[in-house]
Amino acid sequence: MTNDKSNKNKIIRFPNLNGRLLEKGMDSLKNKKYDEALSCFEQLLHSDPMHSQGNLGLVLSLVELGRLHEAKMRCDRMLKEGIGEYYDVLQIYLSILVQLSEYITVVSVIEAVLEEQKIPADKAETFYQLLQFSRKVIEQEGVPEVKKDPEATVNPNPDFQALKEMLSSERADSQWIAVQQLKRLGPEMTVPIFESFLVDEKKHPAVKSLILQYLKENQINKTVKVEKYGQTDEIDIAKLQELNEHPFYKEVKTLIQDELEQENPSLLDIALAVWKDYTLALYPFSPKPENKLLWYEASVLAASILCGIEEEIENEEEELQNAVKLLVELERFYMQT
């Protein structure tokens, strides 16, 4: 005789559920299915409240849904409880404060961190630029802080010249923040400077992808010149193909899935994310060389390095080493933005 009560209370845990929720959440986020992404991250955090990537994903989903005050509170909690990489979370937190026009808070937070002399050299320029930008807006506009009204409107006119200066920075994270802010000003003001950015070989390709998505979403039906990873071409915005439909992207994705789905499902999730992030950064160009085995191996090795399974790949061919280095550096950039 079976024990119905025992069976009823038994919890069935699916293998690697958290990993699959994370993958689905990130995929939904990148495909602009923000409600779906939010649901995935909420489920993930229900079972693992301290999951750093799950918390970050939840914050990004809330930001995209316009729920900035909730995103701000979540970031504040992450900073206080030590969830995630401190300076990466701080950078997102400051970006949210700027979108909420809470420039006084931006200044006070950055000044407090500077007094403790904690900012790493690779983050310092971005924080100094945000500090300078916020001080300038306060000086020019006398910005009032609105902390209690969750329906408070975001300042639609951030300082245009200051954002242009951030966009011209050599720091990719500064460029990313500037584009996110400039998008609020509308196509008439931003398209000309975005076009100049797209052809500048010194600018980060992932930020250029963000601009191309913005142009596509706003139906800017014109041809723009784009440079990425040494490739330059004229791109018709109206004819831009979705990343998921690109044949080469799908071929490499299938290879990764076939090799890792049974053998190592945890590594599979990360390898797929690495490959997708690179093709998104390269978008709308194809990887060079178009060697699907090379990019399959590079994606798996990069995922292994990011997970701490592998440390170095010195014994591999130079072409593969260069591809892996490119993927790892790009993925670490995405983690910081």
SULKA-V36182 format. One record per residue. N is the residue number from 0. RES is the residue in one letter. NEAR is the number of other C-alpha atoms within 8 Angstrom. D_LAST is the distance of its C-alpha to the last C-alpha in Angstrom with 2 decimals. Layout:
N|RES|NEAR|D_LAST + N|RES|NEAR|D_LAST
This chain:
0|M|2|56.68 + 1|T|3|52.93 + 2|N|6|51.34 + 3|D|6|49.70 + 4|K|6|48.09 + 5|S|7|46.54 + 6|N|7|45.22 + 7|K|6|43.88 + 8|N|6|41.85 + 9|K|6|40.52 + 10|I|4|36.74 + 11|I|4|35.77 + 12|R|5|32.39 + 13|F|5|30.95 + 14|P|4|29.79 + 15|N|8|26.05 + 16|L|8|25.48 + 17|N|7|22.27 + 18|G|9|20.85 + 19|R|9|21.99 + 20|L|12|20.68 + 21|L|13|17.18 + 22|E|11|17.59 + 23|K|10|19.13 + 24|G|15|16.56 + 25|M|10|13.61 + 26|D|9|16.06 + 27|S|12|17.11 + 28|L|13|13.68 + 29|K|7|13.22 + 30|N|6|16.85 + 31|K|6|16.43 + 32|K|9|18.82 + 33|Y|12|17.18 + 34|D|8|20.36 + 35|E|10|20.79 + 36|A|17|17.30 + 37|L|13|17.98 + 38|S|9|21.35 + 39|C|12|20.13 + 40|F|15|17.78 + 41|E|10|20.63 + 42|Q|9|23.05 + 43|L|14|21.00 + 44|L|12|20.72 + 45|H|7|24.42 + 46|S|6|25.34 + 47|D|7|22.70 + 48|P|8|21.50 + 49|M|7|19.68 + 50|H|11|17.60 + 51|S|8|14.15 + 52|Q|8|12.37 + 53|G|12|14.76 + 54|N|15|13.98 + 55|L|10|10.21 + 56|G|14|11.38 + 57|L|13|13.98 + 58|V|12|11.93 + 59|L|9|9.90 + 60|S|13|13.44 + 61|L|14|15.03 + 62|V|11|12.87 + 63|E|8|13.74 + 64|L|8|17.28 + 65|G|6|17.56 + 66|R|9|18.24 + 67|L|10|16.35 + 68|H|7|18.86 + 69|E|8|18.57 + 70|A|14|14.78 + 71|K|12|15.47 + 72|M|8|18.24 + 73|R|10|16.37 + 74|C|13|13.72 + 75|D|9|16.81 + 76|R|8|18.52 + 77|M|12|15.83 + 78|L|11|16.02 + 79|K|7|19.81 + 80|E|6|20.29 + 81|G|8|18.05 + 82|I|12|16.04 + 83|G|11|13.04 + 84|E|7|11.91 + 85|Y|9|12.93 + 86|Y|8|10.82 + 87|D|11|7.43 + 88|V|13|9.17 + 89|L|10|10.70 + 90|Q|11|7.86 + 91|I|10|7.12 + 92|Y|11|10.93 + 93|L|9|11.61 + 94|S|9|9.78 + 95|I|12|12.02 + 96|L|13|14.91 + 97|V|11|14.73 + 98|Q|10|14.93 + 99|L|10|17.84 + 100|S|10|19.37 + 101|E|13|19.78 + 102|Y|14|19.77 + 103|I|11|22.38 + 104|T|8|20.32 + 105|V|14|17.37 + 106|V|11|20.03 + 107|S|8|21.71 + 108|V|8|18.71 + 109|I|10|17.62 + 110|E|8|21.33 + 111|A|8|21.95 + 112|V|10|19.33 + 113|L|9|20.75 + 114|E|6|24.22 + 115|E|6|23.47 + 116|Q|6|22.16 + 117|K|6|19.37 + 118|I|9|16.41 + 119|P|6|15.96 + 120|A|6|16.74 + 121|D|5|13.51 + 122|K|9|11.72 + 123|A|9|14.85 + 124|E|9|14.64 + 125|T|10|11.54 + 126|F|10|13.28 + 127|Y|8|16.58 + 128|Q|10|15.62 + 129|L|9|14.46 + 130|L|11|17.71 + 131|Q|8|19.76 + 132|F|11|18.54 + 133|S|13|19.29 + 134|R|11|22.61 + 135|K|8|23.59 + 136|V|13|23.12 + 137|I|11|25.07 + 138|E|7|27.77 + 139|Q|6|28.20 + 140|E|6|27.99 + 141|G|7|28.80 + 142|V|10|26.02 + 143|P|5|27.37 + 144|E|8|25.29 + 145|V|7|25.66 + 146|K|5|24.80 + 147|K|4|27.20 + 148|D|6|27.13 + 149|P|6|24.59 + 150|E|4|25.72 + 151|A|6|25.00 + 152|T|5|23.82 + 153|V|7|20.73 + 154|N|8|21.83 + 155|P|6|22.02 + 156|N|7|22.58 + 157|P|9|19.88 + 158|D|8|21.27 + 159|F|8|21.23 + 160|Q|6|22.12 + 161|A|8|19.54 + 162|L|13|16.72 + 163|K|9|18.48 + 164|E|8|18.48 + 165|M|11|14.74 + 166|L|11|14.54 + 167|S|7|17.07 + 168|S|9|15.25 + 169|E|8|15.03 + 170|R|8|11.59 + 171|A|10|9.03 + 172|D|10|6.25 + 173|S|13|9.34 + 174|Q|15|10.20 + 175|W|11|7.25 + 176|I|9|8.16 + 177|A|12|11.71 + 178|V|12|11.86 + 179|Q|8|10.78 + 180|Q|11|13.54 + 181|L|12|15.97 + 182|K|10|16.10 + 183|R|8|18.01 + 184|L|10|20.74 + 185|G|8|22.05 + 186|P|8|22.95 + 187|E|6|25.88 + 188|M|8|23.96 + 189|T|11|20.79 + 190|V|9|22.17 + 191|P|8|24.02 + 192|I|8|21.18 + 193|F|9|18.88 + 194|E|10|21.82 + 195|S|8|22.03 + 196|F|9|18.38 + 197|L|11|18.91 + 198|V|10|21.80 + 199|D|8|20.43 + 200|E|9|20.26 + 201|K|5|18.23 + 202|K|11|15.18 + 203|H|9|12.36 + 204|P|10|13.52 + 205|A|9|10.38 + 206|V|13|10.11 + 207|K|12|13.84 + 208|S|12|13.57 + 209|L|9|11.73 + 210|I|10|14.73 + 211|L|9|17.23 + 212|Q|8|16.31 + 213|Y|9|16.79 + 214|L|11|20.09 + 215|K|12|21.22 + 216|E|7|20.65 + 217|N|7|22.55 + 218|Q|8|25.29 + 219|I|9|25.31 + 220|N|8|28.11 + 221|K|7|28.28 + 222|T|8|27.90 + 223|V|9|25.18 + 224|K|11|24.98 + 225|V|10|21.89 + 226|E|12|21.33 + 227|K|10|19.20 + 228|Y|7|19.98 + 229|G|6|23.42 + 230|Q|7|24.32 + 231|T|9|25.24 + 232|D|7|26.67 + 233|E|8|27.43 + 234|I|9|25.67 + 235|D|10|27.34 + 236|I|14|24.71 + 237|A|9|27.28 + 238|K|5|27.81 + 239|L|9|24.28 + 240|Q|7|24.55 + 241|E|6|22.28 + 242|L|10|20.38 + 243|N|6|22.22 + 244|E|8|25.49 + 245|H|9|25.12 + 246|P|6|27.97 + 247|F|9|26.51 + 248|Y|12|23.31 + 249|K|10|25.67 + 250|E|9|28.00 + 251|V|12|25.52 + 252|K|11|24.08 + 253|T|8|27.72 + 254|L|9|28.45 + 255|I|14|25.65 + 256|Q|10|26.87 + 257|D|7|30.51 + 258|E|8|30.09 + 259|L|11|27.88 + 260|E|10|28.63 + 261|Q|6|31.68 + 262|E|6|31.18 + 263|N|8|27.73 + 264|P|10|25.95 + 265|S|8|23.22 + 266|L|11|22.35 + 267|L|13|22.76 + 268|D|11|19.82 + 269|I|10|17.43 + 270|A|13|19.23 + 271|L|12|18.99 + 272|A|9|15.22 + 273|V|14|15.05 + 274|W|12|17.58 + 275|K|9|16.08 + 276|D|11|12.63 + 277|Y|11|14.74 + 278|T|12|17.13 + 279|L|11|14.59 + 280|A|11|13.29 + 281|L|14|17.04 + 282|Y|9|18.09 + 283|P|8|20.83 + 284|F|7|22.30 + 285|S|9|23.60 + 286|P|7|22.89 + 287|K|5|25.51 + 288|P|4|27.80 + 289|E|7|28.15 + 290|N|7|29.17 + 291|K|9|28.08 + 292|L|7|29.31 + 293|L|8|27.29 + 294|W|11|23.96 + 295|Y|12|25.05 + 296|E|9|25.83 + 297|A|13|22.70 + 298|S|14|20.48 + 299|V|12|22.63 + 300|L|10|22.72 + 301|A|14|18.97 + 302|A|13|18.64 + 303|S|11|21.47 + 304|I|12|19.87 + 305|L|8|16.61 + 306|C|7|19.04 + 307|G|7|21.22 + 308|I|7|24.14 + 309|E|9|24.41 + 310|E|6|23.84 + 311|E|5|25.11 + 312|I|7|26.52 + 313|E|5|28.97 + 314|N|4|31.79 + 315|E|7|30.17 + 316|E|6|30.95 + 317|E|6|29.10 + 318|E|6|27.76 + 319|L|11|26.25 + 320|Q|12|24.89 + 321|N|8|23.12 + 322|A|10|21.64 + 323|V|12|20.41 + 324|K|9|18.88 + 325|L|8|17.02 + 326|L|14|15.69 + 327|V|13|14.73 + 328|E|8|12.88 + 329|L|10|10.93 + 330|E|11|10.18 + 331|R|8|9.07 + 332|F|9|6.57 + 333|Y|8|5.30 + 334|M|7|5.75 + 335|Q|8|3.84 + 336|T|9|0.00
